[in-house]
Each structure stands twice: as C-alpha cells, then as structure tokens.
Amino acid sequence: MNGRMLAKKIMRLGFYWITMEVDYIEHVKKCHQCQIHSNLNHLPQKELYNMMSPWPFSVWGINNIGKITPKASNEHEFILVAIDYFTKWVEVASFSILKAKHVARFIESNIICRYRVPHESISDKESANKNVKVILEKTIERYRDWADKLPFAL
C-alpha cells in the first residue's frame, strides 16, 4: 500500500501524530519490500472507454504474453490469455512455441467448447495480462517455475 493508505490504517488502530502521513510516505519510498510488491503503473495515461458486453461469455479479449526469458522448466516461453468482458473470467495456457494452430486449439478447447462460440473476440492488450504477470512474480519461488504456478495466478 502507499504511504497515505498506511497512515489511514495506523489511524484506525488508534495512533496519530501531526507528521504521520508525511512520515509514512517517506517510509514507503525507502522500503525495498514496499517498492517490489507495489502495483505501480508505468504506462502513459490513456483515455478510458466503456467496453459493453451484452451477456456473459459473448465478448472475449485474447492476447499473448511473451517471449519470456529464461524459459520455464518445461521449456515454455509464451502465455496466451483470454478474458471475458462481462464476468472478467480469465483462461490461460502456456506454450513453448506459439503458432496460429496453437491459438486456434486454445480458442476451441478453452472458449468454444466451454462457453459456446463468442459473439466477438478482441485483441487489445487487456489489463489481465499485467495482472497475470504481477501475480506470477509474487508467487514463484524460482523464476523458471512460472509455468507450474500459472493456474494459481488466475
């Protein structure tokens, strides 16, 4: 959490001093663990727009993450991510080589067979990619075991 939120949490516990918020903001800036586990957004701001989905599993966003180096212990270096716009349900799979036939098989087995043919599919760098990366970074013990931890990142 950031310094301002940390100060509010400490105030709820019954502690207070005049420079409390400034002190915690400075603490968070210097704390190595706070910087590693923070959810910082380093992307330039973009105009937000609404994505409307008329019903669950009708509009899917599909993107890939990769080429990830070093490769996972099973030699995989690509992650394919699909997210439903209505429910925010995420489907993922990892691959050693990502070709069109792999994407087609992923869509068939993970989307069509489970939720029917989608009305629309979009590829637009969905924020779920970032979330999957952040969760994987926090759950892996060794960098090469990310493919084993992928199902838990959902």
N, C-alpha and C positions, 0 to 999 in steps of 0.2 A: 504494500500500500504506500501511497505517497505521504509526505510529512504532514499535510493538513488532515488527512484521514486518521493518521496515527495519533495526532493531538486530540482529535474528537473522541477517539476510542479511549484514550487515557482520561479525558474529562468525564466520560460516562462512568469510569471506575471511581470517580470522586477526587481526582487530583487536579490542581490548577496552579499556575503561576503566570505572570504577565507575559513573559517572553516564550511561553510554551510552544506556540506554533512555529515561531522562527527557529527555536532550538531543534525541533523535530524535522523541519525542512532541511536544516544543515546536516543533521544526523543521517537522514536518508541519502543525501548527496554523497556522503563519505562512506556509507556502509556498502561493502562489496556484495554481500548476500542480497541486499535490497536492490542493487543495480542488476544483478544476474536474474533475479526472479520477477523483476518488474515487467509490466505489459506496456512497454514504450512503443509508440507508433512513429517510425522514422520516415513515413511516406508523406509527400506533399498533400495538402488538403484538396479534396475534390468536391464538387457539388453533389449533394445526395439526391437520389431519386427513388421513388417507390417502385418496387417490383411486386406486381399483383399476381397472385396465383388463385384461380377460381376455386380449386378444391385440392385436397391432399394428393401428392404424388403425380400432379399433372404437369408441373414445370420443374425441370432439373437443371442445375448448373454443374457442368463437368469440366474439370481441369486436371493438369498433371503437375506434380512436384518432382523436380529432378533436373539434372543429373546430380545425384547425391554422392559426394566423396568423403571419406572412403566408402566403398561398397559395404553392404550389410554382410553378416556372416554367411548368409545363403546366396551371396553374390547379387542381390537385388540392389538397384540404384534409382528406381523410379517409383513414384506413388501416384496412383490415379484416384482422384477424389470426386465424388458426386454428392450434391446436396439438394434436397427437396426444398423449394422456396416456401412452401406453405407450412410444413411441420419442422423444417430445419434438420431433418433426418439425414445422417451422413453415411455413405457407403464408401469404403476404401479398399484398395488392393495394391500390393507391391509387385514389381516386375524387374527382371534383370535386363530385358530389352523391351522397349515399348514400341510396338508397331500397330498399324491400323487394325489388324486382326485381333490383337490383344484388347484394344479398346472396344471393338465390336463384341467380343466374347464377354467382356466385363459388363457392357450395357445389357446384353441379352440375359446373362445369368443373375446380375445384381439388381437390375431395374425392371426389365420387361417381365421376366419370369416371376418376380415377387410382387410387382405393383402395377402391371399392365403397361401397354405402350404409352409413353408420356405424350401429352399434347404438344409440348415444346421442350427443347433442350438448348441450353445457353452455355457458352464458354467465355467467361469474363473475369477471370482471376478472383474467384469467390473468396470471401474472408475466412471461410472454413479452412482453406489451405494454410493460412497463417496460424489459425488456432491449432490445427493438427501439428504443425511444426513446433509451436510453443509447448504443447502438451508432451510431445515426444522428447523434446530437450529436457524437460523436467522429470521424466520417468525413466530414462535409460541410465543404466549404470556404466556401461561401456558404449562407446559410440557405434560400434559395429552390431549391436543387438537391437537396433531400431526396428527392424522388420518383425522381430518377435513381440515387441511392445506395441506395434501398430493397432491391433484390435482393441487394446486397452485405452488408446488415445481417443476413441470415439465416445 
